[in-house]
Amino acid sequence: MTKVMIAIIVLSAVILPAQAAFAVITMTLDRDLVDFRTMESGQTVVISDQGVYHNEITCTSTNNQPWYLKANMIRPFTSGMNTIPNEDFQWMVVDVINGKGIVYNNKNVPNPFTNFKSLIYTSDPEDNTGVEVKIRFRYILKLSKRQIAGNYFGSVRWTMTELL
């Protein structure tokens, strides 16, 4: 039986609007660590340490322009020379508070992280008026039965932008 220690460090980034200097566009992440703790090869673990969700991203814009929340893996899970495929690490939007926009691929549907920025949420005109839109996430990690033991770490970048 192989034990695998897993943690993901989540980085966040905000791309500011280029138009109005007085507009506010912000993004905050309430928990920046996703720790799958000790897993065994062949195991699947769902992380939702806050009950139904694990962490929450709050997005606010007063620019009256559509904005988009995206995510990508900037460093895959690695331990030495060993990696866990990105497609085995998934995000899922479980709730949106105060937002009327569109969740990519609907709520409660697992989506794999990729190296490329994946669209997660598109704002609604009401979301662009200073409303705090809170997007709640759950994470899933599936290990293959052949996954080599180690301490694996990876990094995700969250991006809020007005450019699709």
N, C-alpha and C positions, 0 to 999 in steps of 0.2 A: 504494500500500500504506500503510495507516494504522497507526501504532503507538499502543498504549494502555498506559499505566503503571497498574498496579492494586495496591492494598494494602488490607487490612481491619484495622482496629483492634478488638480483641476486649475488651470490658469484661465483668467478672463481678460478680455480685451474689449475696448470700446472704440469704435470709429466715430469721430465727431462729425457733425454736419458741416458742410462747407458753405452753406448759404448764410443764414442769419446769425450774426455774432451773439445775439441776445437769446437765442434758442437754447434750451437745455435738453441734452440727451444723455441719459445715465443707465448703467446696468450694474447691479450688485448681485453677488452670490452669497447666500447665507451660510453654506458649508462648502469648503473647498477641498475636502478629502473624501474619497470614496474608498473605504477599506473593506475588502472582501474577506479579511482575516485569513485563517488557515482553511484551505480547501484540499480536497483529494482529487486526483486524476479521475476524469469521467463525471465529476460532480457539476451541477448547475446551482448557482446561488443568485437569489434576488435580494437586492439591498433596498430597504425602505425603512430606515432607522427612525423616521418621524411618524410611524404608523403606516399610512398608505403611500407616503412619499419619502424620499431621502433628502433632497435639497430643493431649494426654491431660488429661481432667478427673478429679480425684480427689474423691469424695464420701464423707463419713463422718457417721454419725448414731448416737447412743447413746440416742435418745429412744423406741425401741421403737414408733415410729409410721411408717407408710408415708411415703416422700418421693418427690418427682418432680423430674427435671431437665428444664428447658425452655429454649428459645432464641428470640430474635426480633431482627430488624433494628431498631435504633433510629435508624439513619441509613443510607439506601440509598447505594450507590456513586454518588458525584457528583463531577463536575469542572465547576466553574462552574455553568452552567444545564443541563448534560447529565447524564443518569442512566443507569444500567444497571438494568433491571428486576430486582426481588428474585428472581423465579422463575428467573432465569438463574444465581443463586448458590445452590449446594446443599451440604448436609452429608450425611455418610454415617458411621454407626457401623460400624467395621470389627472391633472387638474389645471385649470386656468382661472385665476381670481381677478375680477374686474376687467378682463380683456374680452373683446368681442371679435378678435381676429380669427385667423385660420390656423389650426394646428396641422402641420404636414402629416399626412398618413393617419389622421384621427388620433384621438386619445386612446390610451391603453393598448397600443400596438407597438411591439418591439421593433426598433430600427437599429441596424448596426452602425457603429462609428466607422468613419473612413478617414483616409488621409486628406480628402478634399472637404471643403466646407459644405456641410449638408444643411439644407433649409429645415428649420424646426417650426417657426412661427412667423406669420405675416400679419402685421397690424391692420386694424380696422380704423376708419377715420376718427372714431371716438377715442381710440387708443393714442392718437397723436396730439391730444390736447392737454397733456400733463397727468393723465391717469396712471397710477402705479399698477402695471400689469404684472401679476405674479404667476410664473409658470413653474409647476411642480413636477419633479422627475423621480423616476425609479430606474434602477440599473440592474442588468442581468449579465452574468458572466458564466459561460459554459466552457468547461475544460475537457479536452479530448482525453480518452483513456491512456493515451501515449504521452501526455504532457509531462515533461521532465521537472523534477522538484527544483525549487529555488525561491528566492525572494524577488518577485516581479513588480516593477514599477512602470507607470506610463503617464502621459500628460495629455489632457484635452484642452483645447482652446475654444472658448465661447466668444462669439462676435455678434455685436448688435450694430447694424449698419443701415443706411438709407439706400445703399446700392444693392440690387439683387445680384 
